[in-house]
Each structure stands twice: as structure tokens, then as C-alpha cells.
Amino acid sequence: MELELKQQLDLTNTIIEIEDVNYFSDSDEWHLESQTIKKFTFIYFEKIQGTFVLNGVPIQLNRKSSFMLEPGMTIEAKSVSGQDTKLYRITFDLYQLSEATALRKVFDQLLFFPITGNIQQDQYQIQRLVLAIAEEVKEAYRSVHSGSMGKKRTQLYMYELLELLLGSTPAVLPGGEKRAIQMTIPYMHQAYDSDLTLEKLAELAGMHPSYYSQMFKQELNMSPITFLTHIRMNRAKEELLLTNRKMSEVARRVGYQDSFYFSRRFKEYAGYAPTLYKQQPKPNIISLSYAYTDHLLTLGITPVAAQVYKDIPETTRTLALPFHGSDVWQVSRQTFLETKPDLILGKDNVTSKARELIGDLAPIITIPWGTLDMFQQFHEVARIVGKMERASEWLEQHARKVEAERKQVKETVGEAVVTICVIGHFGLRIYGTRNIGHVFYQSLELMPSKRLQQNIAEHMGPKHFNWKAIAMEQLIEYDSDYLFIVVRPDVKAMEYLRQLETQEAWLQHAAVRRGQVHFLEWDKWIVYAPTSVQSQLDEAVKKLTGER
């Protein structure tokens, strides 16, 4: 009966009754006592660093996470001391249509939901809906006039949230043999350079070696030792591609003390000697970053699969990766397997997650994001894929374009002062000379406000200054001739903008008083990469010079 109910859930014939929506925030150590779930419960952690225990199994949490829980499950949670915790908790009942006649409809209460546990879905999509539900409930308490319309909007958001969950990858509850097998994979990625044996891995999983090997093969279609060899060979390819180390050193760094044995194993795996790897063509490239997808396309390379954005032509297989690569991935391992990758490019914030999921499939090359600017990243990508000549041609063409358009803007606006803001669920950010600020401050050489100049001068650390979060009332400190605003497309961001437009800091801002406030499209301006920057440059020039 349980399986039947799970298979037949149809939200079009289901009633949702929301019992409660709660928000909790704590800046100190937080602990949720062990409890049994009595009603359907959806928990969304907007911010947490700690442990969530589900049915007795601990799950480590970092950044955003969400859980769909059904009656009977047990939970407990604890945050790391000194870390902020912010969470939303929605409790509700579900009733499914079981009988319908001309005179009546009968609904049965449900106790099961097809997707439960730690949700493998884009947490920003979930956040948008959870915040909308919470806001509607809050408004209902605030105003007696919200009435049935407010309740209907809350219901619609809740239906949308459940539809989103039903379309996600089923969340497998940690536990049992599958969990034990999965535990050994990160260990292989971390200890591949040591003397790893089947016996050691089986001991880690708590199984007999032969049984562990059998279960591992059932899970990943290869033996654990073959999987380990794949990891080692791909790490060796990374060494060969990025360094000039001697072969004996490369062998040692990937777990082989005998360089001749390593070379033989490499040739068996790749089909050619390791000394020839760097010159081999690598036609099947995957990009795990919007920006590096743009870099590849600029160099004339179409990746076989990639994280894409709105303005990228639909010439490649789209990977459903979250905006922040360190968040939960929706995309399955099978998607990557089908592309048969030769090389995988990504930012440094996705390296650990990518290695755990697909580190045995191809070498994963990390291009640093925060410590390199766009041109340095472009040079690195071009070097890795063997397109340095193409890169030089593009850079020369771009320099000519920038010089011409900078001259046109200077003739129109002179030494104008510009402020660039981004508004999202996070509030208000002022951008500096990279990312969205690159075109205005680097290409067109317009002036940042004195306050922003001070922020940049005070910035410490290896990473480039990117943005600074400010409160609404601080906007006047960034007074300027022009104000460019990028609004993230979500409910909370739009509400924040409406509030900002009523503030004195907004009304007294020079750009607002001069009528020089310009809105930029999020999808177009959030990507910091060559072709995107050229497009952004064209739009910035039109807005500054009044062209249409």
C-alpha cells in the first residue's frame, strides 16, 4: 500500500493544508532536540554549519540545505558553535482524492511522499519559494485585509514547491550498504597517492573484501581497484597537463613508486605513453562554470556538456548545476558518463564536489576564480586547450574595440562617477572593478565613488576585491553621477528594491535626482567572461551615450 501511494501521487488531485510556517535564527550554538515527525515537514536551512541527524544517520551540513520529512521519521540537529543558523520549517498535511461522484468527493490523508530526505535540488529555487510562503504567512498575520487571496497565494507557492521536489532526484536516505560503499569514494579521492588496498577499503566500509568488491561493482559498474586506478590516471593527466615534473615524481604523486610500472599502467589505460599526453587532442570538454563555457566558445570550442546561461547558443548539452557550484547538484553521474569527457574545467569552489562525483571519468582542471581576473583566466583556459593563437587574436580585437568605445563615452560623459549595485535575497551589494564592474571601471575607465575607492584600498588578501554588502541607508555614501542596478529575479529582491526606493539615501542620491538610474539584466551581467563582457560593453556604451 505504501509503494502504491508513493507511485500514484498526483498534485492536481491533492489538497495541501498548511498548519504552520516558522522562521528561526540564532547566532550561537543551536541544538534541535531529537524528535519524531508527526506531520509532513519541510525544513530549509538558509544558513547552517553543523550536523543533521536523520533516522539516526548524521549528515554534515554546510551552506544551504533542505529536507522533506514524512510522519514517523526522527530528526536531530546541532550547529557549530559561533556559526549563524537560519532556518524555515513548514508543517502541513496532504489529502489525495480517492473517490469522486457527481454528488461528492472523498479525500484520504496521505502519510507518504515520493521524495524524502536530503533534497538534491537547486537550493536557490527552493529558497525563492520558501521565502515567498513565509512572506505570505507573515503578511496574513500583519493584515486582516489579506484574506482568501493571501491564503491562495500561499497555497500556490506550496504546490509549486512540492512540484519542484517531485521533479528532483530522489533523495536516498543514508544508511546500509549503499552508504558504506559511498563512504569509501571520498576516501579514495583523498588517499589515492598512498598504498590503498582492497582490504583497507573493505575495512573502512565494514565489509568482507570480496563482498565489498561485489557491492561496489553493483553500484558503480567497476571494481574498487579499477575505480582507484581511474582516479590515479586522471590525477596523473592533471599533473602532466599543468606541470613539468619528471615522470618519476608524477608517478610518486599518484601512488606509484615505480615509474616504469606507472607508465605501463598509464598506456594500458589511455592507449599512449604519458609523455605523449599533453599533445593529444581533447575533443570532449565539459565546463562546470558559466564563465568557462563562455571562454571555450570564445576560443572556438563547443563543450560536449556545460553550465550555460541565457545568451549562450543552444549548441551544447546543458548541465543543471546550481548558481554556486558548491551547492547541491541536480545533475547525475550518468549525464557525465554519456558525454565520455576528455577534460573537465571548473572553478576552484567546485573541485571537491566534482572529484567526488566524476573524478574517475576525466582530469578535472581548476581555473582559480577569485585570485585571477578575466584575462588571466582566459590565458589559462587557452593554454590548457591549446588555443593561445586564437586567444591572442581575440585580445587584440577586444583591445581595439575597448579603445574606440572608451573614447566615445569620454566624449559624452567626461570623467563621470559611476556606482554599480546588485540586489538579491542577500540585500544590497556595491561592486568593484571586476565582475559586473569590469566594463565600467576597467574597460571604460569611469570613476568609482570615493567611498568605493576607499573600500578597494582597504581590501586585504589574495583575492581581488569583488563587492561590499551595505545597508540601504549607506547608499548615499556611494553618491555618483550614474547608478547601474542589477536585480536578481526573485521575490525578495524585488521587495527589497521597492523598500530601497522609499529611503532618503535613494531619494537624495545624485544619480536618482539626475534621472540617471539604469537597470541591467541579471542573466546578461552576472557572467564575467570574454564574449559576455563584449556584449555588456555594447550595452553600457548605449546607456551612457543615449544611443538606441
Secondary structure, 3 states (H helix, E strand, C coil): CHHHHHHCCCHHHEEEEEEEEEEEEECCCCEEEEEECCCEEEEEEEECEEEEEECCEEEEEECCEEEEECCCCEEEEEECCCCCEEEEEEEEEEEEEEEECCCCEEEEECCCCCCCEECECCHHHHHHHHHHHHHHHHHHHHCCCCHHHHHHHHHHHHHHHHHHHHCCECCCCCCHHHHHHHHHHHHHHHHCCCCCCHHHHHHHHCCCHHHHHHHHHHHHCCCHHHHHHHHHHHHHHHHHHHCCCCHHHHHHHCCCCCHHHHHHHHHHHHCCCHHHHHHCCCCCEEECCHHHHHHHHHCCCCCCEECCCCCCCCCCEECCCCCCCCCCCCCCHHHHHHHCCCEEEEEHHHHHHHHHHHCCCCCEEEECCCCCCHHHHHHHHHHHHCCHHHHHHHHHHHHHHHHHHHHHHHHHHCCCEEEEEEEECCEEEEECCCHHHHHHHHHCCCEECHHHHHHHHHCCCCCCCCEEEECHHHHHHHCCCEEEEEECCCHHHHHHHHHHCCCHHHHCCHHHHHCCEEEECHHHHCCCCHHHHHHHHHHHHHHHHCCC
